[in-house]
Structures are given as structure tokens and as C-alpha cells.
Amino acid sequence: MFTGIVEETGKVEALQKTSSGISLALTASFTAQGLKPGDSLAVNGCCLTVVEIRDNALRFDLLGETWERTNLQFVSRGSLVNLERPLRADGRLDGHFVTGHIDAIGKISLWERAGADHVLEISPPADLMRYIVQKGSIAIDGISLTVADAAEKSFKVWIIPHTYQVTALRERKAGDAVNLETDILGKYVERLLRGK
């Protein structure tokens, strides 16, 4: 379980296909401290298992589904990725409950400055819009954000200067893919109402 409060950005060092899937290597400083093989780390909001650690270099094995469902398929050497360690039982919940299980990839349709802030508009797959509500929570590339406006086919969030500076959003542009995880509460409510 994560909170959507990004601790730092890491840098992708290598991404290659192997006989068993895809290997992702990246460097991190703060979030690498205390990690050991088998631990989880959210990378652009996707919960991955650390399989190898050498100093500040981390390696992960990605499944085909992870590759197809996330924007990790679009990163390359030098790309920045958002990193967050799992929530500790005695930790503070500053964002919202984020599972690290990506629902889908969304496309940035608008990314512009608005005074000191930025406005980010995202077009998700149509079937995801039912879980996105104005003033509700959503994780975009692992960042806990509040939905400012929800239209029929897209939604907007406001990005404050701090979030822009400390996350990989500063590298994004219109047309880019972002990982989306909607609030898990809506999914449970829908399932309960269906009675299945």
C-alpha cells in the first residue's frame, strides 16, 4: 500500500527484454536506503518487486501485463520515474490509499502553465471515467492528486509548483502517456451495488 506522495525521482539506466520478460534498472538515492531484494517500490505508481540492489542501483523484472498496462513501456535510458516506498504501519497518510495496481494508461491532452501552477488534462479509457469524480482522488504516475474537473471524456488536475519540481511530471508534455489508478473505494462500492 502506498500514499501517492512521491519521495524522489529515479533515473532509468537500462530497459531490456529477457527470456522471462523485461528487466528494468534504475538509480535512486533516498528510496534505495534500507531496501532489500523482495521489497516493493512504486515506480510511476506501479508496485514493483526489487530483485537486485547494488549501491543505489535497483533492478526489477516486469511481467508482460505490467509492460502492456503501464507507461514503463515508453521510458528509455535517462527517463525520470516517480518513486515511493510502501506505507509503514506507523506512517502518516498524507495522500490517499494507492495500491500500486495500475488501471490503465491515460493520454495527456492538455499540459499548460496557469500562473505559478500548471493544469493537466488527461483523457483516460472511456470505461475508467465512471470512477473519476470531481474533488475525488486519483493517482497519476503514482502521484496522489485531486480531480479539479471531470468531463465526459477527460478530467483535469491542478499541479502546484512543488509537485511539478519534485516529480517526473516536469518531463511530461501533451501526447505523453501516464499511469492511472482510480480510487479503490469506488471499485468496491460498484462491486457491492452489483451484488456479485
C-alpha positions as CSV (number, residue, x, y, z in Angstrom):
1,M,0.0,0.0,0.0
2,F,1.2,3.5,-0.9
3,T,0.0,7.0,-0.4
4,G,0.8,8.8,-3.6
5,I,3.3,11.1,-2.0
6,V,6.4,10.8,-4.3
7,E,9.6,10.6,-2.3
8,E,12.0,11.3,-5.2
9,T,12.6,10.7,-8.9
10,G,14.9,8.0,-10.0
11,K,16.7,7.7,-13.4
12,V,16.2,4.8,-15.7
13,E,19.6,3.2,-16.5
14,A,18.5,0.2,-18.7
15,L,15.4,-1.5,-20.0
16,Q,15.8,-4.7,-21.9
17,K,13.8,-7.8,-22.9
18,T,14.9,-11.1,-21.4
19,S,13.9,-14.7,-21.9
20,S,11.4,-14.3,-19.0
21,G,10.1,-10.8,-19.5
22,I,11.6,-7.3,-19.2
23,S,14.3,-6.1,-17.0
24,L,14.3,-2.5,-15.7
25,A,17.3,-0.9,-13.9
26,L,17.3,2.5,-12.3
27,T,19.2,4.6,-9.9
28,A,17.8,6.1,-6.8
29,S,19.3,7.7,-3.7
30,F,16.8,8.3,-0.9
31,T,14.3,5.4,-1.6
32,A,17.1,2.9,-2.1
33,Q,18.1,3.2,1.5
34,G,17.1,0.2,3.5
35,L,15.7,-1.7,0.5
36,K,16.5,-5.4,0.1
37,P,15.6,-7.9,-2.6
38,G,11.9,-8.8,-2.4
39,D,10.8,-5.4,-1.2
40,S,8.3,-3.4,-3.0
41,L,8.8,0.1,-4.6
42,A,6.2,2.1,-6.6
43,V,7.7,3.2,-9.9
44,N,5.5,5.7,-11.7
45,G,2.8,4.4,-9.4
46,C,3.3,0.7,-10.4
47,C,4.2,-1.6,-7.5
48,L,7.3,-3.5,-8.5
49,T,9.5,-6.0,-6.6
50,V,13.2,-5.3,-6.2
51,V,15.2,-8.3,-7.4
52,E,18.7,-6.8,-7.2
53,I,20.4,-4.0,-5.4
54,R,23.9,-2.6,-5.9
55,D,24.6,0.6,-4.0
56,N,21.9,2.9,-5.4
57,A,21.2,0.8,-8.5
58,L,17.9,-1.2,-8.4
59,R,16.7,-3.8,-10.8
60,F,13.2,-5.1,-11.4
61,D,11.7,-7.9,-13.5
62,L,8.5,-6.8,-15.3
63,L,5.7,-9.1,-16.4
64,G,4.1,-8.8,-19.8
65,E,0.9,-7.4,-18.3
66,T,2.9,-4.8,-16.4
67,W,4.6,-3.8,-19.6
68,E,1.3,-3.6,-21.6
69,R,-0.7,-1.8,-18.9
70,T,1.8,0.9,-17.8
71,N,3.8,3.7,-19.3
72,L,7.0,1.9,-18.4
73,Q,6.9,0.6,-21.9
74,F,7.7,4.2,-23.1
75,V,10.6,5.0,-20.8
76,S,14.2,4.9,-22.0
77,R,17.7,5.4,-20.6
78,G,17.8,8.7,-18.7
79,S,14.0,9.0,-18.2
80,L,12.9,10.1,-14.8
81,V,10.4,8.0,-12.9
82,N,8.5,8.7,-9.6
83,L,9.5,6.6,-6.7
84,E,7.7,5.8,-3.4
85,R,8.3,3.2,-0.7
86,P,5.3,1.4,0.8
87,L,3.4,3.0,3.7
88,R,4.7,1.9,7.0
89,A,2.1,0.8,9.6
90,D,3.2,3.7,11.8
91,G,3.5,6.2,8.9
92,R,1.4,9.2,8.0
93,L,-1.2,9.0,5.3
94,D,-0.7,12.3,3.5
95,G,-2.2,11.4,0.2
96,H,-4.8,8.6,-0.3
97,F,-4.7,4.8,-0.4
98,V,-2.8,3.8,-3.5
99,T,-2.4,0.1,-4.2
100,G,0.2,0.3,-6.9
101,H,-2.0,-1.6,-9.3
102,I,-2.4,0.5,-12.5
103,D,-5.9,0.6,-14.0
104,A,-4.9,1.9,-17.4
105,I,-2.8,4.4,-19.3
106,G,-4.2,7.8,-19.9
107,K,-3.1,10.4,-22.5
108,I,-2.2,14.0,-21.7
109,S,-4.4,16.1,-23.8
110,L,-3.5,19.5,-22.2
111,W,-0.5,20.5,-20.2
112,E,-0.1,24.2,-19.7
113,R,1.0,26.8,-17.2
114,A,-1.6,28.8,-15.3
115,G,0.1,31.5,-13.3
116,A,2.5,29.7,-10.9
117,D,0.7,26.4,-11.3
118,H,0.0,24.0,-14.2
119,V,-3.2,22.5,-15.5
120,L,-3.0,18.9,-16.6
121,E,-5.9,17.4,-18.6
122,I,-5.9,13.7,-19.2
123,S,-8.0,11.5,-21.5
124,P,-8.4,8.0,-19.9
125,P,-10.0,4.9,-21.5
126,A,-13.8,5.5,-21.6
127,D,-14.6,2.7,-19.0
128,L,-12.4,4.4,-16.4
129,M,-14.3,7.7,-16.3
130,R,-17.1,6.3,-14.1
131,Y,-14.6,6.1,-11.2
132,I,-13.3,9.7,-11.7
133,V,-15.3,12.3,-9.8
134,Q,-14.8,16.0,-9.2
135,K,-12.9,16.6,-5.9
136,G,-12.1,12.8,-5.7
137,S,-8.6,11.3,-5.6
138,I,-6.6,9.8,-8.4
139,A,-3.1,8.6,-8.7
140,I,-1.3,9.9,-11.9
141,D,2.2,8.2,-12.3
142,G,1.9,7.4,-8.6
143,I,1.1,11.0,-7.5
144,S,-1.9,11.5,-5.3
145,L,-3.9,14.3,-6.9
146,T,-7.4,15.8,-6.6
147,V,-9.6,15.9,-9.6
148,A,-10.5,19.5,-10.3
149,D,-13.0,18.8,-13.1
150,A,-14.4,15.7,-14.6
151,A,-16.0,16.0,-18.1
152,E,-17.4,13.2,-20.2
153,K,-14.2,12.0,-21.8
154,S,-11.4,13.7,-19.8
155,F,-10.5,15.2,-16.4
156,K,-8.3,17.9,-15.1
157,V,-6.0,18.3,-12.1
158,W,-4.0,21.3,-10.9
159,I,-0.3,20.9,-10.3
160,I,1.3,23.2,-7.7
161,P,4.9,24.3,-8.2
162,H,6.3,21.9,-5.5
163,T,4.7,18.8,-7.2
164,Y,6.0,20.0,-10.6
165,Q,9.5,20.4,-9.3
166,V,9.8,17.1,-7.3
167,T,8.1,14.7,-9.7
168,A,8.7,13.4,-13.2
169,L,5.7,15.5,-14.4
170,R,8.3,18.2,-15.3
171,E,9.4,16.0,-18.2
172,R,5.9,15.3,-19.5
173,K,4.2,17.0,-22.5
174,A,0.9,16.8,-24.3
175,G,0.5,13.5,-26.0
176,D,2.5,11.6,-23.4
177,A,1.2,8.5,-21.6
178,V,0.6,8.5,-17.8
179,N,-0.3,5.7,-15.4
180,L,-3.7,6.0,-13.8
181,E,-5.0,4.3,-10.7
182,T,-8.5,5.4,-9.6
183,D,-9.6,5.5,-6.0
184,I,-10.2,1.9,-4.8
185,L,-13.3,2.9,-2.8
186,G,-15.3,3.5,-6.0
187,K,-14.5,0.0,-7.2
188,Y,-15.6,-1.7,-4.0
189,V,-18.9,0.3,-4.0
190,E,-19.6,-0.6,-7.6
191,R,-19.0,-4.3,-6.8
192,L,-21.2,-4.2,-3.7
193,L,-24.0,-2.5,-5.6
194,R,-23.9,-5.1,-8.3
195,G,-24.2,-7.8,-5.7
196,K,-21.6,-10.1,-7.3
